[in-house]
Amino acid sequence: MNRLLSTAAALLAFAPPQMLAGLIIIGSAPKRLAGRMKSDYVKWGKVVKDIGLKVE
């Protein structure tokens, strides 16, 4: 499934709408995605804490 989705993401017919939204489509292994999500959580969690955002 991962290989199929990675191949689909690489197709030019699929990429432009997402690229217009500012997204960059790449295919990778699930572990790589998990690592990216973890690092983003740490990075953006610090920003949220530093500026004092609260859930309403």
PyMOL Python script that loads the backbone (N, CA, C, O; Angstrom):
from pymol import cmd

cmd.read_pdbstr("""\
ATOM      1  N   MET A   1       0.829  -1.189   0.000  1.00  0.00           N
ATOM      2  CA  MET A   1       0.000   0.000   0.000  1.00  0.00           C
ATOM      3  C   MET A   1       0.872   1.251   0.000  1.00  0.00           C
ATOM      4  O   MET A   1       0.608   2.190  -0.750  1.00  0.00           O
ATOM      5  N   ASN A   2       1.918   1.269   0.844  1.00  0.00           N
ATOM      6  CA  ASN A   2       2.804   2.423   0.912  1.00  0.00           C
ATOM      7  C   ASN A   2       3.450   2.688  -0.442  1.00  0.00           C
ATOM      8  O   ASN A   2       3.547   3.838  -0.872  1.00  0.00           O
ATOM      9  N   ARG A   3       3.892   1.624  -1.118  1.00  0.00           N
ATOM     10  CA  ARG A   3       4.517   1.783  -2.428  1.00  0.00           C
ATOM     11  C   ARG A   3       3.523   2.353  -3.441  1.00  0.00           C
ATOM     12  O   ARG A   3       3.878   3.215  -4.245  1.00  0.00           O
ATOM     13  N   LEU A   4       2.292   1.875  -3.402  1.00  0.00           N
ATOM     14  CA  LEU A   4       1.254   2.357  -4.317  1.00  0.00           C
ATOM     15  C   LEU A   4       0.972   3.845  -4.089  1.00  0.00           C
ATOM     16  O   LEU A   4       0.877   4.609  -5.050  1.00  0.00           O
ATOM     17  N   LEU A   5       0.839   4.255  -2.839  1.00  0.00           N
ATOM     18  CA  LEU A   5       0.579   5.661  -2.534  1.00  0.00           C
ATOM     19  C   LEU A   5       1.775   6.543  -2.880  1.00  0.00           C
ATOM     20  O   LEU A   5       1.600   7.675  -3.333  1.00  0.00           O
ATOM     21  N   SER A   6       2.981   6.035  -2.671  1.00  0.00           N
ATOM     22  CA  SER A   6       4.178   6.796  -3.034  1.00  0.00           C
ATOM     23  C   SER A   6       4.238   7.015  -4.535  1.00  0.00           C
ATOM     24  O   SER A   6       4.594   8.099  -4.997  1.00  0.00           O
ATOM     25  N   THR A   7       3.890   5.989  -5.292  1.00  0.00           N
ATOM     26  CA  THR A   7       3.876   6.103  -6.753  1.00  0.00           C
ATOM     27  C   THR A   7       2.806   7.093  -7.199  1.00  0.00           C
ATOM     28  O   THR A   7       3.054   7.919  -8.077  1.00  0.00           O
ATOM     29  N   ALA A   8       1.628   7.017  -6.606  1.00  0.00           N
ATOM     30  CA  ALA A   8       0.543   7.936  -6.961  1.00  0.00           C
ATOM     31  C   ALA A   8       0.924   9.376  -6.642  1.00  0.00           C
ATOM     32  O   ALA A   8       0.605  10.281  -7.413  1.00  0.00           O
ATOM     33  N   ALA A   9       1.590   9.599  -5.537  1.00  0.00           N
ATOM     34  CA  ALA A   9       1.975  10.946  -5.131  1.00  0.00           C
ATOM     35  C   ALA A   9       2.975  11.554  -6.101  1.00  0.00           C
ATOM     36  O   ALA A   9       3.045  12.774  -6.244  1.00  0.00           O
ATOM     37  N   ALA A  10       3.749  10.706  -6.767  1.00  0.00           N
ATOM     38  CA  ALA A  10       4.765  11.187  -7.694  1.00  0.00           C
ATOM     39  C   ALA A  10       4.184  11.580  -9.049  1.00  0.00           C
ATOM     40  O   ALA A  10       4.863  12.242  -9.835  1.00  0.00           O
ATOM     41  N   LEU A  11       2.962  11.194  -9.337  1.00  0.00           N
ATOM     42  CA  LEU A  11       2.360  11.504 -10.631  1.00  0.00           C
ATOM     43  C   LEU A  11       2.052  12.993 -10.745  1.00  0.00           C
ATOM     44  O   LEU A  11       1.502  13.592  -9.821  1.00  0.00           O
ATOM     45  N   LEU A  12       2.407  13.583 -11.876  1.00  0.00           N
ATOM     46  CA  LEU A  12       2.170  15.012 -12.078  1.00  0.00           C
ATOM     47  C   LEU A  12       0.697  15.372 -12.015  1.00  0.00           C
ATOM     48  O   LEU A  12       0.345  16.466 -11.574  1.00  0.00           O
ATOM     49  N   ALA A  13      -0.166  14.467 -12.449  1.00  0.00           N
ATOM     50  CA  ALA A  13      -1.603  14.746 -12.436  1.00  0.00           C
ATOM     51  C   ALA A  13      -2.134  14.849 -11.009  1.00  0.00           C
ATOM     52  O   ALA A  13      -3.167  15.480 -10.783  1.00  0.00           O
ATOM     53  N   PHE A  14      -1.454  14.249 -10.056  1.00  0.00           N
ATOM     54  CA  PHE A  14      -1.904  14.254  -8.666  1.00  0.00           C
ATOM     55  C   PHE A  14      -1.328  15.434  -7.888  1.00  0.00           C
ATOM     56  O   PHE A  14      -1.999  15.972  -7.007  1.00  0.00           O
ATOM     57  N   ALA A  15      -0.123  15.838  -8.190  1.00  0.00           N
ATOM     58  CA  ALA A  15       0.612  16.802  -7.379  1.00  0.00           C
ATOM     59  C   ALA A  15       0.101  18.250  -7.422  1.00  0.00           C
ATOM     60  O   ALA A  15       0.042  18.865  -6.358  1.00  0.00           O
ATOM     61  N   PRO A  16      -0.273  18.840  -8.562  1.00  0.00           N
ATOM     62  CA  PRO A  16      -0.570  20.275  -8.586  1.00  0.00           C
ATOM     63  C   PRO A  16      -1.583  20.800  -7.575  1.00  0.00           C
ATOM     64  O   PRO A  16      -1.306  21.832  -6.965  1.00  0.00           O
ATOM     65  N   PRO A  17      -2.741  20.168  -7.349  1.00  0.00           N
ATOM     66  CA  PRO A  17      -3.667  20.747  -6.351  1.00  0.00           C
ATOM     67  C   PRO A  17      -3.044  20.836  -4.963  1.00  0.00           C
ATOM     68  O   PRO A  17      -3.249  21.816  -4.248  1.00  0.00           O
ATOM     69  N   GLN A  18      -2.288  19.818  -4.584  1.00  0.00           N
ATOM     70  CA  GLN A  18      -1.651  19.834  -3.281  1.00  0.00           C
ATOM     71  C   GLN A  18      -0.543  20.876  -3.234  1.00  0.00           C
ATOM     72  O   GLN A  18      -0.348  21.535  -2.214  1.00  0.00           O
ATOM     73  N   MET A  19       0.181  21.024  -4.336  1.00  0.00           N
ATOM     74  CA  MET A  19       1.262  22.004  -4.386  1.00  0.00           C
ATOM     75  C   MET A  19       0.703  23.423  -4.296  1.00  0.00           C
ATOM     76  O   MET A  19       1.340  24.304  -3.718  1.00  0.00           O
ATOM     77  N   LEU A  20      -0.475  23.648  -4.858  1.00  0.00           N
ATOM     78  CA  LEU A  20      -1.107  24.961  -4.761  1.00  0.00           C
ATOM     79  C   LEU A  20      -1.463  25.283  -3.311  1.00  0.00           C
ATOM     80  O   LEU A  20      -1.522  26.450  -2.925  1.00  0.00           O
ATOM     81  N   ALA A  21      -1.698  24.253  -2.520  1.00  0.00           N
ATOM     82  CA  ALA A  21      -2.024  24.444  -1.109  1.00  0.00           C
ATOM     83  C   ALA A  21      -0.761  24.565  -0.257  1.00  0.00           C
ATOM     84  O   ALA A  21      -0.843  24.684   0.966  1.00  0.00           O
ATOM     85  N   GLY A  22       0.412  24.533  -0.906  1.00  0.00           N
ATOM     86  CA  GLY A  22       1.668  24.677  -0.185  1.00  0.00           C
ATOM     87  C   GLY A  22       2.236  23.375   0.338  1.00  0.00           C
ATOM     88  O   GLY A  22       3.165  23.379   1.146  1.00  0.00           O
ATOM     89  N   LEU A  23       1.686  22.263  -0.116  1.00  0.00           N
ATOM     90  CA  LEU A  23       2.171  20.958   0.334  1.00  0.00           C
ATOM     91  C   LEU A  23       3.195  20.408  -0.643  1.00  0.00           C
ATOM     92  O   LEU A  23       3.086  20.620  -1.851  1.00  0.00           O
ATOM     93  N   ILE A  24       4.171  19.716  -0.132  1.00  0.00           N
ATOM     94  CA  ILE A  24       5.139  19.025  -0.967  1.00  0.00           C
ATOM     95  C   ILE A  24       4.900  17.535  -0.763  1.00  0.00           C
ATOM     96  O   ILE A  24       5.005  17.024   0.352  1.00  0.00           O
ATOM     97  N   ILE A  25       4.579  16.849  -1.849  1.00  0.00           N
ATOM     98  CA  ILE A  25       4.236  15.442  -1.771  1.00  0.00           C
ATOM     99  C   ILE A  25       5.507  14.605  -1.916  1.00  0.00           C
ATOM    100  O   ILE A  25       6.228  14.730  -2.905  1.00  0.00           O
ATOM    101  N   ILE A  26       5.776  13.755  -0.929  1.00  0.00           N
ATOM    102  CA  ILE A  26       6.888  12.813  -1.017  1.00  0.00           C
ATOM    103  C   ILE A  26       6.409  11.472  -0.510  1.00  0.00           C
ATOM    104  O   ILE A  26       5.489  11.396   0.305  1.00  0.00           O
ATOM    105  N   GLY A  27       7.022  10.439  -0.983  1.00  0.00           N
ATOM    106  CA  GLY A  27       6.717   9.100  -0.492  1.00  0.00           C
ATOM    107  C   GLY A  27       7.864   8.646   0.402  1.00  0.00           C
ATOM    108  O   GLY A  27       9.033   8.874   0.090  1.00  0.00           O
ATOM    109  N   SER A  28       7.527   8.011   1.501  1.00  0.00           N
ATOM    110  CA  SER A  28       8.565   7.506   2.383  1.00  0.00           C
ATOM    111  C   SER A  28       7.999   6.370   3.222  1.00  0.00           C
ATOM    112  O   SER A  28       6.815   6.042   3.139  1.00  0.00           O
ATOM    113  N   ALA A  29       8.857   5.788   4.016  1.00  0.00           N
ATOM    114  CA  ALA A  29       8.452   4.683   4.884  1.00  0.00           C
ATOM    115  C   ALA A  29       7.659   5.211   6.087  1.00  0.00           C
ATOM    116  O   ALA A  29       7.871   6.345   6.518  1.00  0.00           O
ATOM    117  N   PRO A  30       6.766   4.408   6.619  1.00  0.00           N
ATOM    118  CA  PRO A  30       5.989   4.821   7.787  1.00  0.00           C
ATOM    119  C   PRO A  30       6.862   5.258   8.972  1.00  0.00           C
ATOM    120  O   PRO A  30       6.502   6.192   9.688  1.00  0.00           O
ATOM    121  N   LYS A  31       7.998   4.596   9.182  1.00  0.00           N
ATOM    122  CA  LYS A  31       8.882   4.977  10.289  1.00  0.00           C
ATOM    123  C   LYS A  31       9.441   6.378  10.085  1.00  0.00           C
ATOM    124  O   LYS A  31       9.631   7.120  11.049  1.00  0.00           O
ATOM    125  N   ARG A  32       9.702   6.738   8.842  1.00  0.00           N
ATOM    126  CA  ARG A  32      10.215   8.085   8.562  1.00  0.00           C
ATOM    127  C   ARG A  32       9.143   9.125   8.878  1.00  0.00           C
ATOM    128  O   ARG A  32       9.440  10.175   9.448  1.00  0.00           O
ATOM    129  N   LEU A  33       7.907   8.835   8.511  1.00  0.00           N
ATOM    130  CA  LEU A  33       6.799   9.740   8.829  1.00  0.00           C
ATOM    131  C   LEU A  33       6.644   9.880  10.338  1.00  0.00           C
ATOM    132  O   LEU A  33       6.450  10.986  10.844  1.00  0.00           O
ATOM    133  N   ALA A  34       6.729   8.771  11.055  1.00  0.00           N
ATOM    134  CA  ALA A  34       6.603   8.817  12.512  1.00  0.00           C
ATOM    135  C   ALA A  34       7.703   9.684  13.123  1.00  0.00           C
ATOM    136  O   ALA A  34       7.444  10.448  14.053  1.00  0.00           O
ATOM    137  N   GLY A  35       8.915   9.571  12.613  1.00  0.00           N
ATOM    138  CA  GLY A  35      10.015  10.393  13.100  1.00  0.00           C
ATOM    139  C   GLY A  35       9.793  11.865  12.831  1.00  0.00           C
ATOM    140  O   GLY A  35      10.084  12.713  13.674  1.00  0.00           O
ATOM    141  N   ARG A  36       9.272  12.163  11.643  1.00  0.00           N
ATOM    142  CA  ARG A  36       8.993  13.556  11.287  1.00  0.00           C
ATOM    143  C   ARG A  36       7.897  14.131  12.170  1.00  0.00           C
ATOM    144  O   ARG A  36       7.989  15.271  12.625  1.00  0.00           O
ATOM    145  N   MET A  37       6.864  13.340  12.409  1.00  0.00           N
ATOM    146  CA  MET A  37       5.769  13.812  13.256  1.00  0.00           C
ATOM    147  C   MET A  37       6.257  14.070  14.678  1.00  0.00           C
ATOM    148  O   MET A  37       5.856  15.049  15.308  1.00  0.00           O
ATOM    149  N   LYS A  38       7.122  13.193  15.184  1.00  0.00           N
ATOM    150  CA  LYS A  38       7.655  13.369  16.535  1.00  0.00           C
ATOM    151  C   LYS A  38       8.486  14.645  16.621  1.00  0.00           C
ATOM    152  O   LYS A  38       8.348  15.409  17.577  1.00  0.00           O
ATOM    153  N   SER A  39       9.354  14.883  15.627  1.00  0.00           N
ATOM    154  CA  SER A  39      10.191  16.082  15.669  1.00  0.00           C
ATOM    155  C   SER A  39       9.346  17.348  15.492  1.00  0.00           C
ATOM    156  O   SER A  39       9.629  18.372  16.114  1.00  0.00           O
ATOM    157  N   ASP A  40       8.318  17.282  14.654  1.00  0.00           N
ATOM    158  CA  ASP A  40       7.429  18.434  14.482  1.00  0.00           C
ATOM    159  C   ASP A  40       6.657  18.724  15.770  1.00  0.00           C
ATOM    160  O   ASP A  40       6.442  19.885  16.119  1.00  0.00           O
ATOM    161  N   TYR A  41       6.243  17.674  16.473  1.00  0.00           N
ATOM    162  CA  TYR A  41       5.521  17.838  17.737  1.00  0.00           C
ATOM    163  C   TYR A  41       6.390  18.578  18.751  1.00  0.00           C
ATOM    164  O   TYR A  41       5.927  19.486  19.441  1.00  0.00           O
ATOM    165  N   VAL A  42       7.656  18.174  18.827  1.00  0.00           N
ATOM    166  CA  VAL A  42       8.582  18.830  19.753  1.00  0.00           C
ATOM    167  C   VAL A  42       8.801  20.281  19.327  1.00  0.00           C
ATOM    168  O   VAL A  42       8.736  21.189  20.156  1.00  0.00           O
ATOM    169  N   LYS A  43       9.058  20.496  18.045  1.00  0.00           N
ATOM    170  CA  LYS A  43       9.335  21.838  17.518  1.00  0.00           C
ATOM    171  C   LYS A  43       8.154  22.786  17.736  1.00  0.00           C
ATOM    172  O   LYS A  43       8.308  23.864  18.311  1.00  0.00           O
ATOM    173  N   TRP A  44       6.982  22.372  17.271  1.00  0.00           N
ATOM    174  CA  TRP A  44       5.823  23.266  17.350  1.00  0.00           C
ATOM    175  C   TRP A  44       5.241  23.318  18.749  1.00  0.00           C
ATOM    176  O   TRP A  44       4.610  24.310  19.114  1.00  0.00           O
ATOM    177  N   GLY A  45       5.439  22.265  19.546  1.00  0.00           N
ATOM    178  CA  GLY A  45       5.008  22.293  20.933  1.00  0.00           C
ATOM    179  C   GLY A  45       5.732  23.378  21.711  1.00  0.00           C
ATOM    180  O   GLY A  45       5.139  24.049  22.556  1.00  0.00           O
ATOM    181  N   LYS A  46       7.023  23.549  21.423  1.00  0.00           N
ATOM    182  CA  LYS A  46       7.806  24.603  22.064  1.00  0.00           C
ATOM    183  C   LYS A  46       7.279  25.976  21.660  1.00  0.00           C
ATOM    184  O   LYS A  46       7.164  26.869  22.499  1.00  0.00           O
ATOM    185  N   VAL A  47       6.963  26.145  20.391  1.00  0.00           N
ATOM    186  CA  VAL A  47       6.431  27.428  19.913  1.00  0.00           C
ATOM    187  C   VAL A  47       5.112  27.737  20.613  1.00  0.00           C
ATOM    188  O   VAL A  47       4.912  28.849  21.103  1.00  0.00           O
ATOM    189  N   VAL A  48       4.218  26.761  20.660  1.00  0.00           N
ATOM    190  CA  VAL A  48       2.919  26.949  21.306  1.00  0.00           C
ATOM    191  C   VAL A  48       3.102  27.320  22.775  1.00  0.00           C
ATOM    192  O   VAL A  48       2.434  28.221  23.282  1.00  0.00           O
ATOM    193  N   LYS A  49       3.999  26.631  23.447  1.00  0.00           N
ATOM    194  CA  LYS A  49       4.254  26.912  24.867  1.00  0.00           C
ATOM    195  C   LYS A  49       4.862  28.307  25.045  1.00  0.00           C
ATOM    196  O   LYS A  49       4.454  29.052  25.936  1.00  0.00           O
ATOM    197  N   ASP A  50       5.827  28.656  24.205  1.00  0.00           N
ATOM    198  CA  ASP A  50       6.511  29.934  24.323  1.00  0.00           C
ATOM    199  C   ASP A  50       5.579  31.133  24.132  1.00  0.00           C
ATOM    200  O   ASP A  50       5.749  32.168  24.778  1.00  0.00           O
ATOM    201  N   ILE A  51       4.589  30.986  23.236  1.00  0.00           N
ATOM    202  CA  ILE A  51       3.689  32.110  23.002  1.00  0.00           C
ATOM    203  C   ILE A  51       2.413  32.032  23.854  1.00  0.00           C
ATOM    204  O   ILE A  51       1.575  32.933  23.824  1.00  0.00           O
ATOM    205  N   GLY A  52       2.289  30.940  24.609  1.00  0.00           N
ATOM    206  CA  GLY A  52       1.187  30.831  25.560  1.00  0.00           C
ATOM    207  C   GLY A  52      -0.166  30.508  24.971  1.00  0.00           C
ATOM    208  O   GLY A  52      -1.183  30.933  25.518  1.00  0.00           O
ATOM    209  N   LEU A  53      -0.219  29.767  23.869  1.00  0.00           N
ATOM    210  CA  LEU A  53      -1.505  29.373  23.301  1.00  0.00           C
ATOM    211  C   LEU A  53      -2.225  28.402  24.228  1.00  0.00           C
ATOM    212  O   LEU A  53      -1.598  27.543  24.848  1.00  0.00           O
ATOM    213  N   LYS A  54      -3.528  28.542  24.317  1.00  0.00           N
ATOM    214  CA  LYS A  54      -4.356  27.670  25.158  1.00  0.00           C
ATOM    215  C   LYS A  54      -5.541  27.145  24.336  1.00  0.00           C
ATOM    216  O   LYS A  54      -6.052  27.833  23.453  1.00  0.00           O
ATOM    217  N   VAL A  55      -5.958  25.934  24.638  1.00  0.00           N
ATOM    218  CA  VAL A  55      -7.133  25.347  24.000  1.00  0.00           C
ATOM    219  C   VAL A  55      -8.372  25.935  24.651  1.00  0.00           C
ATOM    220  O   VAL A  55      -8.462  26.001  25.877  1.00  0.00           O
ATOM    221  N   GLU A  56      -9.326  26.363  23.837  1.00  0.00           N
ATOM    222  CA  GLU A  56     -10.565  26.928  24.391  1.00  0.00           C
ATOM    223  C   GLU A  56     -11.677  25.918  24.343  1.00  0.00           C
ATOM    224  O   GLU A  56     -12.796  26.212  24.764  1.00  0.00           O
TER     225      GLU A  56
END
""", "prot")
cmd.dss("prot")
cmd.show_as("cartoon", "prot")
cmd.util.cbc("prot")
cmd.orient("prot")
